[in-house]
Amino acid sequence: MTRPKPIDWLVLAALVVTWGSAFAALKIAVAHIPPFWNTALRLWIAVATLAIVLAIQRQGLPGWRDRAWRFYAFNGLVGMAVPFALFALAAERLPSAINAICNGASPIFTALLAHAFVSGEQLTARKAGGVALGFVGLLVLVGPRLTGGLSLEALALIGALAGAALYGVSNVVTKRAPPVPSSVGALMMCAWGAVFATIAAVFTGPFPAWPPMSSVLAVSAQGVFPTALATIGYVYLIQRRGPLFLSMAIYLAPLWATAVGVIFLAERPSWTAFVALALILSGVALATLEPREKLPA
């Protein structure tokens, strides 16, 4: 494979900043927008953004009988609507940095699920060690909060981890989905997610009163950047550079999110959170990075 070009590094940096900053934006948004409505609004904004992208690219959607719709309907539910809502609920109780650390564990769940359901993705001894190390990190993160029983904070943490596990399910389903252009798949997934999220929001409460401009900007930013455009960047790097190159964004995004939370939201994560972050990211590295092949003499 050829060496990464400057555009590849720019897209990678954009993903780190976008994904890492999303949790601070989520924290600001849910201060005045209920979590389920935040999820629905975020996804409809993403749908509108991606519709503009498709119009610029002059691309159309596949016919309704195309089997890709079924895959992306499932992914819209388990890869967007449900985990977005879980992370939004968690944001009401957890610092944005802790939320991001939970999200950083998604490759651990992906590796475990791929072992069971994806041909050729079985765990080696090294990858199994990485999964085990990642789960130790999760125990370090969750353990201190469970000592006092199932408090609201502990339930929020469990919900965020469940969201990360669902991202793992979605990643496996995406590998098995019929191939479509990245922006088309992103729109299909976001559209189904928006439908599911809106149904859930309607049943959980009325549409909120007009929130302050800070929350409006925060939910708009979530929809445009980490939900719509980042999905296109994600598929772009997978197609051009492969998962090994993209995995660097997964490692760096929680670090960026922690820095954003400390600097702009005055968060002060405990030392156990930093230990958990180190263990989880080390586990992700072992579980996902492939050793570089030696060149022949």
VEXDREN-2710 file (C-alpha; in Angstrom, 1 decimal):
% VEXDREN-2710
k/r/px/py/pz
1/MET/0.0/0.0/0.0
2/THR/1.3/3.5/-0.8
3/ARG/2.2/5.9/1.9
4/PRO/-0.7/8.1/3.2
5/LYS/-1.1/11.4/1.3
6/PRO/-1.6/14.8/3.1
7/ILE/-5.3/14.6/2.5
8/ASP/-5.5/11.3/4.4
9/TRP/-3.8/12.8/7.4
10/LEU/-6.1/15.8/7.2
11/VAL/-9.2/13.6/7.2
12/LEU/-7.8/11.6/10.1
13/ALA/-7.2/14.8/12.1
14/ALA/-10.7/16.0/11.3
15/LEU/-12.2/12.8/12.6
16/VAL/-10.2/13.0/15.8
17/VAL/-11.4/16.5/16.5
18/THR/-15.0/15.9/15.4
19/TRP/-15.5/12.7/17.3
20/GLY/-13.6/13.9/20.3
21/SER/-15.5/17.2/20.5
22/ALA/-18.9/15.5/20.0
23/PHE/-19.2/14.6/23.7
24/ALA/-18.7/18.2/24.9
25/ALA/-21.4/19.3/22.4
26/LEU/-23.7/16.6/23.7
27/LYS/-23.2/17.7/27.3
28/ILE/-24.2/21.3/26.3
29/ALA/-27.2/20.2/24.2
30/VAL/-28.9/17.9/26.8
31/ALA/-28.7/20.7/29.4
32/HIS/-31.9/22.1/27.7
33/ILE/-33.0/19.5/25.1
34/PRO/-34.3/16.1/26.4
35/PRO/-32.0/13.2/25.4
36/PHE/-34.5/11.5/23.0
37/TRP/-35.4/14.7/21.3
38/ASN/-31.7/15.6/21.0
39/THR/-31.1/12.3/19.3
40/ALA/-34.0/12.9/16.8
41/LEU/-33.0/16.4/16.0
42/ARG/-29.4/15.4/15.6
43/LEU/-30.3/12.7/13.1
44/TRP/-32.7/14.9/11.1
45/ILE/-30.0/17.5/10.8
46/ALA/-27.7/14.8/9.6
47/VAL/-30.2/13.6/7.0
48/ALA/-30.6/17.2/5.6
49/THR/-26.8/17.6/5.5
50/LEU/-26.3/14.3/3.7
51/ALA/-29.1/15.0/1.2
52/ILE/-27.2/18.2/0.2
53/VAL/-24.0/16.1/-0.2
54/LEU/-25.8/13.6/-2.4
55/ALA/-27.3/16.4/-4.5
56/ILE/-23.8/17.8/-5.0
57/GLN/-22.5/14.4/-5.9
58/ARG/-25.5/13.7/-8.1
59/GLN/-26.0/10.4/-6.5
60/GLY/-29.4/8.7/-5.9
61/LEU/-30.7/6.2/-3.4
62/PRO/-31.2/2.5/-4.3
63/GLY/-34.8/1.3/-4.9
64/TRP/-36.9/0.4/-1.9
65/ARG/-36.7/-3.3/-2.7
66/ASP/-32.9/-3.3/-2.6
67/ARG/-31.8/-5.5/0.3
68/ALA/-29.3/-2.8/1.5
69/TRP/-32.3/-0.9/3.0
70/ARG/-32.9/-3.8/5.4
71/PHE/-29.3/-3.7/6.6
72/TYR/-29.2/0.0/7.0
73/ALA/-32.6/0.0/8.8
74/PHE/-31.2/-2.3/11.4
75/ASN/-28.0/-0.2/11.6
76/GLY/-30.1/3.0/11.9
77/LEU/-31.7/1.5/15.0
78/VAL/-28.7/-0.2/16.7
79/GLY/-25.9/2.0/15.3
80/MET/-27.5/5.4/15.7
81/ALA/-30.9/5.8/17.3
82/VAL/-30.4/3.6/20.4
83/PRO/-26.7/4.3/21.2
84/PHE/-27.1/8.1/20.5
85/ALA/-30.0/8.1/23.0
86/LEU/-28.0/6.1/25.6
87/PHE/-25.0/8.4/25.3
88/ALA/-27.4/11.4/25.6
89/LEU/-29.0/10.0/28.7
90/ALA/-25.5/9.3/30.1
91/ALA/-24.4/12.9/29.4
92/GLU/-27.0/14.2/31.9
93/ARG/-25.0/12.3/34.7
94/LEU/-21.5/11.8/33.5
95/PRO/-18.7/14.1/32.5
96/SER/-18.1/14.3/28.7
97/ALA/-14.7/12.7/29.2
98/ILE/-16.1/9.6/30.8
99/ASN/-18.7/9.3/28.1
100/ALA/-15.9/9.5/25.5
101/ILE/-13.8/6.8/27.3
102/CYS/-16.8/4.5/27.2
103/ASN/-17.2/5.1/23.5
104/GLY/-13.5/4.4/23.0
105/ALA/-14.2/0.8/24.1
106/SER/-16.3/0.1/21.0
107/PRO/-13.4/-1.6/19.1
108/ILE/-13.1/-4.1/22.0
109/PHE/-16.8/-5.1/21.5
110/THR/-16.3/-5.1/17.7
111/ALA/-13.4/-7.5/17.9
112/LEU/-15.3/-9.9/20.2
113/LEU/-18.4/-9.9/18.0
114/ALA/-16.4/-10.2/14.8
115/HIS/-14.8/-13.3/16.2
116/ALA/-18.2/-15.0/16.5
117/PHE/-19.9/-13.6/13.4
118/VAL/-17.4/-12.5/10.7
119/SER/-15.4/-15.1/8.7
120/GLY/-11.7/-14.5/8.8
121/GLU/-11.8/-12.2/11.9
122/GLN/-11.2/-14.8/14.6
123/LEU/-9.3/-13.7/17.7
124/THR/-5.6/-14.6/17.9
125/ALA/-3.9/-14.9/21.2
126/ARG/-2.7/-11.3/20.9
127/LYS/-6.2/-10.0/20.0
128/ALA/-7.8/-12.0/22.9
129/GLY/-5.2/-10.5/25.2
130/GLY/-6.2/-7.0/24.0
131/VAL/-9.9/-7.7/24.5
132/ALA/-9.2/-9.0/28.1
133/LEU/-7.1/-5.9/28.8
134/GLY/-9.8/-3.6/27.5
135/PHE/-12.4/-5.3/29.8
136/VAL/-10.0/-4.8/32.8
137/GLY/-10.1/-1.1/31.9
138/LEU/-13.9/-1.2/31.8
139/LEU/-13.9/-2.8/35.3
140/VAL/-11.6/-0.1/36.6
141/LEU/-14.0/2.5/35.2
142/VAL/-17.2/0.9/36.4
143/GLY/-16.1/-0.7/39.6
144/PRO/-15.7/2.4/41.9
145/ARG/-19.2/3.6/40.8
146/LEU/-20.8/0.3/41.7
147/THR/-19.5/0.2/45.2
148/GLY/-22.4/2.3/46.4
149/GLY/-25.0/0.3/44.5
150/LEU/-26.9/1.1/41.2
151/SER/-26.9/4.9/41.5
152/LEU/-28.1/7.1/38.7
153/GLU/-24.4/7.7/37.8
154/ALA/-23.7/4.0/37.7
155/LEU/-26.7/3.3/35.5
156/ALA/-25.6/6.1/33.2
157/LEU/-22.2/4.6/32.9
158/ILE/-23.7/1.1/32.1
159/GLY/-25.9/2.8/29.5
160/ALA/-22.9/4.4/27.8
161/LEU/-21.1/1.1/27.7
162/ALA/-24.2/-0.5/26.2
163/GLY/-24.1/2.1/23.5
164/ALA/-20.5/1.3/22.8
165/ALA/-21.4/-2.4/22.5
166/LEU/-24.2/-1.5/20.1
167/TYR/-21.6/0.3/17.9
168/GLY/-19.7/-3.0/17.8
169/VAL/-22.9/-4.7/16.6
170/SER/-23.3/-2.1/13.9
171/ASN/-19.7/-2.4/12.8
172/VAL/-20.2/-6.1/12.2
173/VAL/-23.5/-5.6/10.4
174/THR/-21.9/-3.0/8.2
175/LYS/-19.2/-5.5/7.1
176/ARG/-21.9/-7.8/5.9
177/ALA/-24.1/-5.2/4.3
178/PRO/-24.4/-4.9/0.5
179/PRO/-21.9/-2.3/-0.8
180/VAL/-23.2/1.2/-1.5
181/PRO/-21.3/4.5/-1.9
182/SER/-20.3/5.9/1.5
183/SER/-22.5/9.0/1.4
184/VAL/-25.5/6.9/0.3
185/GLY/-25.1/4.4/3.1
186/ALA/-24.7/7.2/5.6
187/LEU/-27.9/8.8/4.4
188/MET/-29.9/5.6/4.5
189/MET/-28.6/4.8/8.0
190/CYS/-29.3/8.3/9.4
191/ALA/-32.8/8.4/7.8
192/TRP/-33.8/5.2/9.5
193/GLY/-32.2/6.3/12.7
194/ALA/-34.1/9.5/12.6
195/VAL/-37.4/7.7/12.1
196/PHE/-36.8/5.4/15.1
197/ALA/-35.5/8.2/17.3
198/THR/-38.5/10.4/16.5
199/ILE/-41.0/7.7/17.4
200/ALA/-39.2/7.2/20.7
201/ALA/-39.1/10.9/21.4
202/VAL/-42.8/11.4/20.8
203/PHE/-43.6/8.6/23.3
204/THR/-41.2/10.0/26.0
205/GLY/-42.4/13.6/26.1
206/PRO/-43.6/16.6/24.1
207/PHE/-41.3/18.6/21.9
208/PRO/-39.2/20.9/24.1
209/ALA/-39.6/24.6/24.3
210/TRP/-37.2/26.7/22.2
211/PRO/-33.8/26.1/24.0
212/PRO/-31.0/28.6/24.5
213/MET/-28.8/29.3/21.4
214/SER/-25.9/27.3/23.0
215/SER/-28.0/24.1/22.9
216/VAL/-29.3/24.8/19.4
217/LEU/-25.8/25.3/18.1
218/ALA/-24.6/22.2/20.0
219/VAL/-27.3/19.9/18.6
220/SER/-26.8/21.3/15.1
221/ALA/-23.0/20.7/15.3
222/GLN/-23.7/17.1/16.4
223/GLY/-25.9/16.6/13.4
224/VAL/-23.6/18.1/10.8
225/PHE/-20.2/17.0/11.9
226/PRO/-19.9/13.8/13.9
227/THR/-23.1/12.3/12.6
228/ALA/-23.2/13.3/8.9
229/LEU/-19.8/14.4/7.6
230/ALA/-17.6/12.2/9.8
231/THR/-19.4/9.1/8.6
232/ILE/-18.3/10.0/5.0
233/GLY/-14.8/10.5/6.3
234/TYR/-14.9/7.2/8.1
235/VAL/-15.8/5.3/5.0
236/TYR/-13.3/7.3/2.9
237/LEU/-10.4/6.3/5.1
238/ILE/-11.6/2.7/5.4
239/GLN/-11.6/2.5/1.6
240/ARG/-8.3/4.3/1.0
241/ARG/-6.2/3.3/4.0
242/GLY/-7.9/0.5/5.8
243/PRO/-8.9/0.0/9.4
244/LEU/-5.3/0.0/10.7
245/PHE/-4.8/3.7/9.7
246/LEU/-8.3/4.7/10.8
247/SER/-7.8/3.1/14.2
248/MET/-5.5/6.0/15.2
249/ALA/-8.6/8.2/15.3
250/ILE/-10.3/5.8/17.7
251/TYR/-7.2/6.0/20.0
252/LEU/-6.9/9.7/19.9
253/ALA/-10.5/10.8/20.1
254/PRO/-11.0/10.0/23.8
255/LEU/-7.8/11.9/24.6
256/TRP/-9.0/14.9/22.7
257/ALA/-12.5/14.6/24.4
258/THR/-10.8/14.5/27.8
259/ALA/-8.8/17.6/27.0
260/VAL/-11.9/19.4/25.7
261/GLY/-13.8/18.5/28.9
262/VAL/-11.0/19.7/31.2
263/ILE/-10.3/22.9/29.4
264/PHE/-13.8/24.1/28.3
265/LEU/-16.2/22.4/30.7
266/ALA/-14.0/22.5/33.8
267/GLU/-14.3/18.7/34.2
268/ARG/-11.9/16.9/36.6
269/PRO/-11.9/13.2/35.9
270/SER/-10.6/11.0/38.7
271/TRP/-7.3/9.2/38.5
272/THR/-9.2/5.9/37.9
273/ALA/-10.6/7.4/34.8
274/PHE/-7.2/8.0/33.4
275/VAL/-6.0/4.5/34.4
276/ALA/-9.1/3.0/32.7
277/LEU/-8.4/5.1/29.5
278/ALA/-4.9/3.8/29.3
279/LEU/-6.0/0.2/29.8
280/ILE/-8.8/0.4/27.3
281/LEU/-6.7/2.1/24.6
282/SER/-3.9/-0.4/25.2
283/GLY/-6.4/-3.2/24.8
284/VAL/-7.8/-1.6/21.6
285/ALA/-4.3/-1.4/20.2
286/LEU/-3.6/-5.1/20.8
287/ALA/-7.0/-6.2/19.5
288/THR/-7.0/-4.2/16.3
289/LEU/-3.5/-3.3/15.2
290/GLU/-1.8/-5.9/13.0
291/PRO/2.0/-6.3/13.3
292/ARG/3.9/-5.0/10.4
293/GLU/5.2/-7.7/8.1
294/LYS/8.9/-8.0/7.7
295/LEU/10.3/-7.3/4.3
296/PRO/12.3/-10.0/2.6
297/ALA/16.0/-9.7/2.8
END
